[in-house]
C-alpha cells in the first residue's frame, strides 16, 4: 500500500520503517526540517535498537521517503497515520494542538478518498474532533474515513513489538475503513480486535493505566514487606504464578517513568473528570509512584546519615534500559533531591548521557560505571542495564570511600555485593525500612 506517517518521533518513525520493511511504500512527514535532513541521510535522532538499520535499508530500497510537507505525504498515500506528539498540558490533559493542525493540513491536501488514522495516544472522542476538523477544512468534496489504531510499542523493543504484536486494535466507522486496515495488517499473526473508535481510543489509555497500577501496587506491597522483614521479589514471584495476575510489571523499584505511563495516567484522570467520574484509583497510582522516588532518596540518606558532602555514584539515567529517553525518568528526580541536600553526584549511563548533559547541571559524568564509583560513598542503581549485572563488586569496593549499594531496581542478587563486603539495600527486600 501507499502509506503516510505524520510524525517522526518514536512511534511515527518505528511505524514508518517497519511498514516499509514489510514492503509498503511509506512517506514519513515531520515539520522539523533538521530532523528530516538527518533522516534522509539515514541518521536516526534517538536510540532504539534495530531502528537505524531498518531506516537505512528501506531508504536504499526506495520504500521509505522523508519530507517536511504534509501535502506531499497526503498526495502520495491512501492511508494516513497521525503519529504526532500529544504532550501533557499544565492541567495534565493531552495537548492536541498538533493533532488538530495536522488534521487541517491533511484536509486541505486531499483530492480523493483518504483513510485518516489516529496513531498517537489521544483522549477518547478525539476521533470525533478529527472528523469534524476534516469536514470543515476539506477544500473539495471528497470522501474520507477516520479510524483509530493505537500503538503498543515499548521503547527499547519497539521494532520487535511492531513486527510481532500481541494484538492489533482498530476502531472504525465504515466497512471500507475496516477492509483497508484489515488488509494492511493481514500478514501479522496476531488477534485483530475491531471496535468502534471510542472503544479503540479507550483501550490504549486503559491498558497503560492498568500496567501503571500493577507497578504502584507492587511498590505499595514493597513498603509493607520492608516493615515486616519480608522479600517483595518472592512475594511477586508467588503472585505472578497465578495466571489471573501474571508476572509482568510486578517489579518493585523506583517507580515507572518514561513518556507514556506518567502522561497517560494523568491524562486518563483528566478525561474521567471531564465526563463526571472521579478516578480515585488512578490518583492513588500516581501518588504512590511519586512517593517511591522520595523513598529511594530516604534509603540513601539512611545509609549515609547525612547527604551533604557525600559523593553518590548513580548508575543509569534513562527511565528503562535500551533507550536514551529521560522523560519522567526516576533517576532525574533522585539526582535533583540529592543535589538539593548537597551531595556530589557522579553519573553513568551506557546510552543516555548525551541527552542527560543537556538537562542535568552540576553533576559529573563518568565514562564508565567503575569511574562513577571511584571515591563514592554510595552507589545507586537506577536503570536495569545488562552491563550493571556484571559489575565486579570486589574491585569497586577497593575504589570507594564507603561500600554501600542502593539497588533501586532489585536487579542484583544481594548475596553477590554482600560477599564482596558491601552494605546492600534493595526495595522491599526486608533490609531497610525507608
Buried (B, 14 or more C-beta within 10 A) or exposed (E): BBBBBBBBBBBBBBBBBBBBBBEBBBBBBBBBEEBBEBBEEBEBEBBBBBBBBBBBBBBEEEBBBBBBBBBBBBBBBBBBBBBBBBEBBEEBBBBBEBBBBBBBBBBBBBEEEBBBBBBBBBBBBBBEBBBEBBEEBBEEEEEBBBBBBBBBBBBBBBBBBBBEBEEBBBBBBBEEBBEBBBEBBEEBEEEBEBBEBBBBBBBBBBBBBEBBBBBBBBBBBBBEBBEEEBBBBEBBEEBBEEEEEEEEBBBBBBBBBBBBBBBBBBBBBBBBBEEEEEBEEBBBBBEBBBBBBBBBBBBBBEBBEEBEEBBBBBBBBBBBBBBBBBBBBBBBBBBBBBBEBEBBBBBBBBBBBEBBEEBBEEBBBBEEBBBBBBEBBBBBBBBBBEEBEEBEBBEBBEBBEBBBBBBBBBBBEBEBBBEBEBBBBBBBBBBBEB
